[in-house]
């Protein structure tokens, strides 16, 4: 019988780690294949332990500036909607006051507290998951991982190398810390090529006018260039 796995993604940590992943391929930026990412991690774990893995659910934890911050959050909201509708993530997004320096770290605490609560909540429910894959190597999650393992679940930490390709300094991440993981860590940058989204050109039907047009857009709804132009002119 396949082991049931849940993937818990710290969005703030993943965002900060992207530069190292990009550098692995000698690029400054590329689109991440978020739909592929959870399956990729489960496949890597399955190969490592020689057992079948069934992905139950992927949870993504992030923040968004509050309405009082006067920031245009349209792109962020569209991204989170994309994760839900197209990638089938369950998103947990917290409104925060935009801060800098120490205040920005306080905002990230919303993510870590929410993720830690969820990983423990699902671990306490019988038969929900056997393995929790945590996409973050932040030490703040050590107590939660201790507790998850006491409940009889297994844990997998997803980490990142330094920009130079070496392991993070000892004691600064979950890697190398005792009693927090059951398997060797997975390093995101080792899978940079597999994480890169490669868009295919194909024909799609415009949701507004029914016109067929070639596009690389893979989202749920497609609007042709003419309809998008009319929309922007109205704005």
N, C-alpha and C positions, 0 to 999 in steps of 0.2 A: 504494500500500500504506500502511495506517495506521501511524503511529509508535506504538511500544510504550512505555507510561509506567508507572512505579511511583511511588506516593505514600509518602513517609516522614514520619510525624507525630511530632514531639516533644511528648509528652503534657503535660509540665510547662509548656512554652511556651504551648501551646494553652489550658491551664487558666488561666494568668495573663492571657491575652489576651481571655478571654470578656467581661470587664466592658466593654471598649471596643466589642465587637460588640453587647452588650445596649444600651449607651447610644445607639448609632446609631438604634435604634428607640424610644428614650425609655423603655426598660424596665430594671428592676433585674435581671431574670432571665428566662430562658425555656429550653425544652429545645432542644438542638442536634440537628439531623437528621444523625446521624453516618453513616447509610447513604447519604445523599445527598451528603455533603461531598466524597468523592473524585471522584465523577462531576461534581459542580459545578466543581471545579478543572480537571478535564480538558476539560470543555466550554469553560470560559473560555480555556484555552490554545489549544484548537482554533480558536476564533473569532479569537483574536489573530493566529495565524500562518497561518490559512486552510489547515489540514491536518487530516486525520482523526487522532484519537487513540484508541488501544485501551488500556484500563486493564488492566494485567497483574495487579497486586496492590497492596494497601494494607498497610503495616506501621506499627504503633502502638507507641511505646516509652514505658514508664511505670515507676513504682515503687509499692511497697506496704510498709507498716511490717512489720518482721519479727515473728515470734511473740514474741520477747523484749520487744517494745515494749509489750505488753499493751493494744494498741488493738483495737477491734472493726473488723475489715476486711471484714465481710460485704458491705456496700454496694459497696465498691471491687471486690471479687472478682466480685460480680454484674454490675457495669458492664463489667469486662474480659471476662466470659463472654458478655455481650450483644454486645460488639464482635466476638467470634469467631463466635458462633452465628448472630446475626441480620444483622450488617453485613458478615460475611465478611472481617474484618480478620485479619491475622497479628499477634498481640500478643507483645511482648517485655517482660515485667514482671520487675523486679528487686527483691528484698527488701532493704530498707535499715533501718538504725537511725534512728529518728526523731530529728531534730536541729533546732536553732533557730539563727538567725543564720548564721554561717559554716558550721556543720555542715550546714544545710539545702542550701547551695550544693554542698557535697561530695556529698551524696546525689544531686543533679541531674546530677552528672558521670557517674553510671552511665548515665543516659539518653543523654547526648551521645556518650559513648564507644561505646555499643552501636549507636546510630543511624549514627554515622560509619563504624564497622566494616562494618555491613550495606550501606550505600550504596556503599562501595568494593568489597565482596565481589561484589555483583551486577553492578557495572560491569565487573568483570574477567572475568565469564563471558560469552562471545560470545552475542549475540542475545537476552539476557534483557530488556533495556530499551534504548530510544533516549533517553528523557528521564526524568530524576529530578525529581520535584516535592517540594521540601523545605518542610514546614509549620513554619517557624521562620526568624527573621531573625537568630538569635544568631551573633555573630562567631566563636564557637568552631568553627563548621562551615566556615570559610573554607579551611583546609588540605585538608579532605576534598573540597570542591567543586573546588579547583584540580586535585586528582589525578583526580577523576572526568572532568573536561573533557580532561585529558591523555590519558585512555583513549578519547577520541573520543565521549563521551556529552555530551548537552546537559542543562542544568540550569535549573530554574525555582524561584525563591524566592517563598514565600508570606509576606507581612509583615502588619503592622497599623499604622494611623495612631495618633497620640497621641489621648488622650481629647478634645482640642480639634479633632481632624480634620485635623491637619497631619502632615507627614512627621516621623519621628524625627530627632533632631539628627544632623548629619553625623558619621560615624565611629563611631557607637554600634551600628549594625546592618550587616547584609550589603548593604542597599540603598545603592547608590552606590559600593560597593567594587568595584574592577576585577577582572576575570578570575574571577568567581564565578558569573555567570549569563549565559544566552544570550538571555533575553527580559526585557521589563519586568516588574517584580514584580506579583503579584496581591495585592490588599489585602483581607483577610477582611471588614473592616467595610463595604466597598463591596457585599458580598453578604449582609448581615445578614438581610434579609427572606427570601432563598433558603435560608439556613442554619437558619431557625426551623422547628422541627418542628410541623406542624399535624396533630393527631390526629383521625381520623375515627371516629365512633360506628358500630359494626357488631356483628352478632351472632356469637358464637363458642361453641364447645362446650367445656365443662369437661373437662379431662383426667382428673379424678378420678371424677366422678359422671355425666358425660355430659349434664348439664343445659345448656340454651341460655340465654345471657344477653348483654345488650348491654354493650359495653365499648369503651374507647378504647385498651386495652392491645394493643400490636403485637408483643410478644415471641413467642418460639417456643411456649412452653407457657402455657396459660391455665387458671386455676382460678376458679370462680365465687365470689361473695361468701360464700356459705354454707360452702363448703369452706375458704376462707381463714380464716373465723371459727373453724371447728373446729380448724384447725391452730394458730392463735394461742392459743386456750384451752388446748390441750395444752401449749404452751410455758409 
